[in-house]
Amino acid sequence: MSLLGIYFGSRFINVVELQNKKILRNIQIPLSSVLAQGDNEKIPTDIKLVALLKDEFRKHNIDTKEAVVALSGKDLLIRTFSMPVLPREEMASAISFEAKKYIPFKIEDVVSDFELRYDRASRRNLVVYVGIRKEALEKYLSVLKQLQLIPISLEYSAFSILRLLRLAGQRDKGLIGVVCVDDQEEEVSFSVLENGYPLFSRDFTLAADADRPVNSPEAAAGDISLKVEKLRTESRVSLDYYRRKFPAKEIKKAFLLSSYESRADIETVLRDIGLNCSYVNLSPIFKNQSIPSQISFYKAYACALFKTIKGPLKANLVEAKAKLKPSAISRLPAAGLLSGLRLDFRLILLGVVFCGLAYGYGQYQLKPLQARLEQLLAAHPQVTTISPDTAYEQLVQIGDKYGKKLAALDQMVNKQQYFTAVLNAIPRAAPKGLWLTDMTFRKISVDGGELNLSGLAYVSQDKVAGTNLINTFVDNLRQSAAFQGSLGNIQITSLDSVEKDKIPVTKFIVSCSAKVD
Amino acid sequence: MKQELLSKHKNKIINLIILLVAFNIAKSIYQKQMAAIAQVRDQVDAQVKNNEVLGEISAQEKKIGIYKDYLNSKKIDEVLRNISEFAQQCGLEVSSARPLPKQDSADYLVHTFQCNLVAKDYHAVGRFINLIESHPNVYTVEEFTLRYNETGEIALKGFPYDLAVRISTVFLKS
C-alpha cells in the first residue's frame, strides 16, 4: 500500500510517493511557479496550486489515495507547558484553557490536539500542544480534497523528520537536541526531546526579510554572513529559553540535520553557543535511489514513513478536526454525552478476569468429572447380548430376568428333592410288625413333592398296638433328616382294621408333603 | 441539571455498566458451566449404576453359560440306554420304557421318560433311584410308584415289586 508524503514549505512543495520504504516518485514544485501560473490575479492561489499539483500528479502518474501532510512552523502552533495532574475527563478543557495563554488567536478559531507525559521529577503533566488555525487547516484539507486525496495525518515537519533519525540508527533515548537547517526554505527548527517526547520546539527563519520575494536577486545571491549571524542569535535565544524553562534537563547529545555542504559552517556556529552537534548523514538511507539531497525533500519522505515508523507524537490534527465536525448524531443530547467517554481499561481487565475465573473454576470442576466419565466408559463391562446404549431401566429388567433364570437353574441342579435319601430313610423308620404295600411319590415343585405311603400294621390281640406301631412309624419319619423341609408335613390319612390271611391288621395310609408355614 | 450530572459522571456510569455487563457474562458463563457439570455428574452416576448392573449381568451370563454347557452336554438318545444300564446294574427288569411328549418353555426344553420296572427287593429299587439321581447328566425323578405285589406272575418269578418311574432331563435354550 503506497502513501504520499507532502511537505508544504514556504518556498517549495515536496511530494514523495512511497511504498514501504521505497520511493516510487518524488516531485518538487517551487511556489514561485504557482504565483507565476497565469497572469489572472482574480484566480485564487489555492485553485492555481490545485491545478498545478493535479498537472504534476498526472505527469508523474501518481494515483495514491492517502496522504500525510507536513507543515512548517509558520502554519502551526507548537507549545509545550506543564499542567497539574487532573482527572482525565477534566484534562482536555484545562489544557484548552491553559493554551489560551500561549496562542495569539481565539481558541475557538484553532483546531488542536495534545499529548501528555507525566514528569516524575516535577510531579506534573508535560503537555505538547499542537494547533492550527481552522482557516489554514481548511485550506490544506480543501487542496487535498480537490486532489482526491484522503488525509491521514497533518504533522509538524520538525517532528516528522525525526523519523529519519531512527531510520539512520540514531537512538532517541535520554535528552537530545535536534537542529534541522533547511537551506532551501531558509528555515531552522530547534527541538529538544526526552526519550522521544518533545520538551521544546522552536522555528525561525534565516531570511533577512521574510516578505522579500524569493526570486529577487538579493535572495538568490544570499547574504551568508547575515544568515550565519541570524542562526547564531536565534539558536542562542532558543537554547537560553530552553535552559530557563528546563534548568534541570541538560541536553546530553545533539544532532544536526542539514545539507552536507553547509554542515561545517552550522556546526561551528552551534559549537560557539555551546551546543556540540553531531551531523547525521542521511545519504546512506537513500543509496541506490536518485533523489535530491535537500531537507525539504527529506521532510516529505519522513511524512510518507507515517505508517512504517512511529513519530514522536500521536497528536493528529486531522482526527482532531474530524472530532470537531458537528454531525447529526452529535447534536443529539445522548451523543453529546457519549463524546469524550474514556473507558477504564483496568475495569475491562477486571471484567475479563471475572469471566476467566468463572470459566476456569467451571473447567476446574468439570475436567475431573469428564475424566471419571471417560474412565467409566472405558471400564464398561462388555456384554455381547446387550447394546451399550441400553437404558438403565431396561438393564435392570434384563438383570432381573437373568437372576430368575439363574435361581431356577440353581434350584434345578443343586437344590432339587433327591428321592434316594427318602427311600433310604423309610425302612429305617418302619418298626417291626409294620410293612409297606404301596408307595407313591409325585414331584410338585423343584424342591418339593407329595409322598403317600400305604401299608399294614400287625395288631396281635390288642388293636391299640397296631395304631401305636403306625404312630411310631410316623414319629420316626418326622425325626428323619430326609423328611425335614419339603416332606415335613406327615399325617396319617386313613386307618382301617382289616384281615390279611385271616390275621387282623390295621391298614394305613400316611401322607407326606411340604410344611405350610 | 440532569444532563450536567450525567455528563459529569458519564465515565463512572459507563465503567460501572461495563463492570455489570462483565459480571453478567461471568454469571452466565458460571451458570452454563454448572449446568454442564450437573449434566456430566448425572452421566457419571448413571454410568456407575449401568456398570454395576452390567457387571452383574455379565457374571450372570457367564454362570448361565456354565450351566448351559453342563446341562446341554448330554445326548437325548443316551437317556433310555442309561436307564436300562442302571436297571441291569441293580437287578431290575425293565417292563417298558418310552419317551413322553417334550415340554417346551421359553428357557427350557424338558424331555420326560416313563419307565415300568420290576424289582426283587426294595433295596434294589433304592440303588436304582440313587444311580439315576447321582448321574452327572442331571436326571430328575418326577413321579415314583412302588407297589408290592406278591401274587402276580412276575412276583412268582421273584420280582414282587412293581416300579413305575417318570424321569425328566432338562436342556437349556440359548
Interface residues (C-beta under 8 A of the other chain):
Chain A: R88 E89 P333 G336 L337 L338 L341 R342 L343 D344 L347 I348 L350 G351 V352 F354 C355 L357 A358 Y359 Y361 G362 Q363 Q365 L366 L369 Q370 R372 L373 L376 L377 A379 H380 P381 Q382 V383 T385 I386 Y392 L395 V396 I398 G399 Y402 G403 K405 L406 A408 L409 M412 V413 Q416 Y418 F419 T420 L423 N424 P427 W435 L436 T437 D438 M439 T440 F441 R442 K443
Chain B: Q3 L6 S7 K10 N11 I14 N15 I18 L19 V21 A22 F23 I25 A26 K27 I29 Y30 K32 Q33 M34 A36 I37 V40 R41 Q43 V44 A46 Q47 V48 K49 N50 N51 V53 L54 G55 E56 I57 S58 Q60 E61 K63 I64 Y67 Y70 L71 D107 Y122 V125 G126 I129 N130 E133 S134 V138 T140 V141 E142 E143 F144 T145 L146 R147 Y148 V170 L172
